[in-house]
Amino acid sequence: MARRDYEDDPDAPKPNSLVPAASVVVVDDTGRVLLQRRTDNGMWALPGGVMELGESLAGCGIRETLEETGIRIEIAGIVGTYTDPGHILAYDDGEVRQEFSICLLGRPVGGGLRTSGESHEVGWFRPEETDGLPMVASIRKRLADWRSGAIPVVR
């Protein structure tokens, strides 16, 4: 399924759903961050996705990271909350979401890199290597918030 992100775009379609989701900044013991290149938009992104019924936010982040990258993680904290009504995600099936994501901080505890149906590529990157990668603005914000080391941000 294809996805298009809109950031403060007056021509964005009107949202028809609001879905809680988690993303995770996974950092290894050398300070590298885990990213995946998404199949739905071709952009680099943090692992993450929609919460399922009966699942905690941390459980969602752990499950999505394993499914999308092959890396088992534990949750170590929170990077921030991201609920900008100006960030719209439009899918080719007609769903148009308003952003609602909590970004967690995680660390790897096992597994090995692998792609999935949602990722063409996965890899570890030094923070400065992420600057030149193609990614949507909302993911870049999360990485900047993590890199700044600031108190968790509410957006």
Beta strands, then each sheet from edge to edge (+ up, - down):
strand 1: 3-7
strand 2: 17-18
strand 3: 21-26
strand 4: 33-38
strand 5: 44-45
strand 6: 48-50
strand 7: 71-82
strand 8: 87-91
strand 9: 96-98
strand 10: 101-111
strand 11: 119-125
strand 12: 153-154
sheet 1: 1+ 8- 9+ 2+
sheet 2: 6+ 3- 10- 7+ 12+
sheet 3: 5+ 4- 11+
end
